[in-house]
Every structure is written in C-alpha cells, then in structure tokens.
C-alpha cells in the first residue's frame, strides 16, 4: 500500500481565531508540487479547522509544475496525467497550475499516487530548455 497523503501534511501556519491553517506543499520529484489544504479558508469538507486531518471528507488541491518542466508535446508532464479518472476534478488555472475544490480524500490519494509515479517513471519531463505550449 502507498503512503497515506495525510501523513505527509505538515502544518506551517495556523490561526485559531479565524480557523485558518496552511500545510506545506508536497514536493514530488523534480517536476511537481502538490498542495493539499483544509480549513475555514479552503474549499474542503467540512470547511472548518479540524484537529484530525483524517476527519476531512474532501480537500482543496493544487497541482503545480516546477520550473523547467514540459507542459506539452511528447515529453509533456500533463500528457502523462490527463487520462487519469481524477483529471477533470482539477481545473486549469494557468499552463502550469491546476486547482480542485472539495476533492474527495480517496481521489486526493489517487492524485498523490499517480503524480508520484509519473515523477519517478518520467524524468524526461524536466529540462532546462522546457517550453510551454499555448
């Protein structure tokens, strides 16, 4: 069994008064950052500051490409993920950023597992001469 993504969430900021909390980004290989958030500030279910992250049914998720990662073509990082069943849960915010609101915990786990696998199996997506297709 793979690592439960919730065990990787490291709290970096908390404001009890407002119910706001931030977790550090999870760095996946040389290609991706995965941000998983849940608090009153985020599109999580519930939208509240819970002590136990296992109590959240859904999270706000942001998947971002690192600098120097191909976004399209035969080495495009997104091409390795766009056929995944969770892909449409994350909307394109920019060519290097996809964001999802209230993504069920089971889907977040799939996202984590799939992105980690791509980062390990496809090092060719990273290049100092990477280009972004429009």
C-alpha positions as CSV (number, residue, x, y, z in Angstrom):
1,X,0.0,0.0,0.0
2,X,1.2,3.5,-0.8
3,X,1.8,6.3,1.8
4,X,-1.3,7.9,3.0
5,X,-1.1,11.5,1.8
6,X,-2.5,12.8,5.1
7,X,0.7,11.6,6.9
8,X,2.7,13.9,4.7
9,X,0.7,17.1,5.7
10,X,3.0,19.4,7.7
11,X,1.3,22.4,9.2
12,X,3.1,25.6,8.5
13,X,0.6,28.2,9.8
14,X,-2.4,28.3,12.0
15,X,-4.8,31.0,13.3
16,X,-7.3,29.6,15.8
17,X,-9.3,32.8,15.8
18,X,-10.1,32.7,12.1
19,X,-9.9,28.9,11.6
20,X,-7.2,29.3,9.0
21,X,-4.4,26.7,8.6
22,X,-1.9,26.0,5.9
23,X,0.0,22.9,5.1
24,X,3.4,22.9,3.3
25,X,3.5,21.8,-0.3
26,X,4.5,18.2,-1.0
27,X,7.4,18.1,-3.5
28,X,7.1,15.2,-5.8
29,X,10.3,14.5,-7.7
30,X,11.8,17.2,-9.9
31,X,8.6,18.0,-11.7
32,X,5.7,18.7,-9.3
33,X,4.4,20.5,-6.2
34,X,1.2,19.2,-4.6
35,X,-0.7,21.5,-2.3
36,X,-3.4,19.9,-0.1
37,X,-5.3,22.3,2.1
38,X,-8.3,22.1,4.6
39,X,-9.6,24.8,6.9
40,X,-12.2,27.5,7.1
41,X,-10.3,29.4,4.4
42,X,-10.2,26.5,1.9
43,X,-12.7,24.6,-0.3
44,X,-12.6,21.5,2.0
45,X,-15.4,19.4,3.5
46,X,-16.0,20.4,6.1
47,X,-14.8,24.0,5.6
48,X,-13.5,24.1,9.2
49,X,-10.4,23.8,11.3
50,X,-10.4,20.2,12.5
51,X,-7.7,18.8,14.7
52,X,-7.5,15.4,12.9
53,X,-6.9,15.6,9.2
54,X,-8.4,12.2,8.8
55,X,-11.8,13.7,9.6
56,X,-11.9,15.7,6.4
57,X,-14.0,14.2,3.6
58,X,-12.6,16.4,0.9
59,X,-9.7,18.8,0.4
60,X,-8.7,21.8,-1.8
61,X,-5.9,20.6,-4.1
62,X,-3.4,22.4,-6.2
63,X,-1.1,20.6,-8.6
64,X,1.8,22.8,-10.0
65,X,4.6,22.1,-12.3
66,X,8.1,23.1,-11.3
67,X,10.2,25.5,-13.4
68,X,11.8,23.7,-16.3
69,X,9.0,21.1,-16.8
70,X,7.5,20.5,-20.2
71,X,3.7,21.1,-20.4
72,X,3.1,19.6,-23.8
73,X,4.5,17.6,-26.6
74,X,5.8,14.0,-26.3
75,X,7.6,14.9,-23.0
76,X,4.7,17.0,-21.6
77,X,4.1,16.3,-17.9
78,X,0.3,16.9,-18.2
79,X,0.1,14.3,-21.0
80,X,1.1,11.6,-18.5
81,X,-1.8,12.6,-16.2
82,X,-4.6,13.8,-18.4
83,X,-6.1,10.4,-18.8
84,X,-6.5,9.7,-15.1
85,X,-10.0,9.5,-13.7
86,X,-9.4,12.4,-11.4
87,X,-8.0,14.8,-14.0
88,X,-11.3,16.7,-14.6
89,X,-11.6,17.4,-10.8
90,X,-8.7,19.9,-11.2
91,X,-9.4,22.9,-13.4
92,X,-6.6,24.7,-15.3
93,X,-5.7,28.0,-13.7
94,X,-2.6,28.5,-15.9
95,X,-0.5,26.3,-18.1
96,X,1.5,25.1,-15.1
97,X,-1.3,25.1,-12.4
98,X,-4.4,23.0,-11.8
99,X,-6.8,23.6,-8.9
100,X,-9.6,21.5,-7.4
101,X,-12.2,22.3,-4.8
102,X,-13.7,19.7,-2.4
103,X,-11.7,16.8,-3.9
104,X,-12.7,13.6,-2.0
105,X,-9.9,12.1,0.1
106,X,-9.9,8.9,-1.9
107,X,-9.3,11.0,-5.1
108,X,-6.6,13.0,-3.4
109,X,-4.8,9.7,-2.6
110,X,-5.1,8.7,-6.3
111,X,-3.7,12.1,-7.3
112,X,-0.8,11.7,-4.9
113,X,0.0,8.2,-6.1
114,X,-0.3,8.9,-9.8
115,X,1.8,12.1,-9.7
116,X,4.5,10.4,-7.6
117,X,4.5,7.5,-10.1
118,X,4.9,9.9,-13.1
119,X,7.6,11.9,-11.3
120,X,9.6,8.6,-10.8
121,X,8.9,7.0,-14.2
122,X,9.2,10.0,-16.5
123,X,12.3,12.1,-15.7
124,X,12.3,13.3,-19.3
125,X,9.6,15.8,-18.5
126,X,12.2,18.0,-16.8
127,X,14.7,20.0,-18.9
128,X,16.4,23.4,-18.7
129,X,15.1,24.1,-22.1
130,X,11.4,23.3,-21.3
131,X,8.7,25.1,-23.2
132,X,5.1,25.9,-22.5
133,X,2.6,25.3,-25.3
134,X,-0.3,27.6,-25.6
